[in-house]
Amino acid sequence: MTRDELKRQVFAAIDRRAEEIVGIGERIRRQPEMGFKEAKTAGLVQETLGRLGMAPRGGLAMTGVRAEMTGRGGDGPTFALIGELDGLRVTGHPEADPATGAAHACGHNAQIAGMLGAAMGLVDADVTPRPAPKSGGGK
């Protein structure tokens, strides 16, 4: 498969999940959390990555989440999908959390949704190797 064919497959996979991806961004937007207190958002990220078959690790630098995948080429170039979880304290914002003043006036809700959408596209386009089938025999 060529690089362009692979890109088209990833883009198509993301398009198929567009409603889900936008829904994630909206869910985060409606529950803004201040920096280092993003428990709900981190939980959603961890849950989403887990549903994609990854083994996410949470609690990094307090609320950070990390998951890894190996490409079909094995060891080699590495890249990262990174997104920020926090909202900002924006006094008077119409969607601010009444208790904390946090709002997603910064767009991090869309950034996380886009990061998760990219991960979905990579998984759905089958760019990662499948686990080897387990043999039916003994040791």
Beta strands, then each sheet from edge to edge (+ up, - down):
strand 1: 57-60
strand 2: 64-66
strand 3: 88-89
strand 4: 102-103
sheet 1: 1+ 2-
sheet 2: 3+ 4-
end
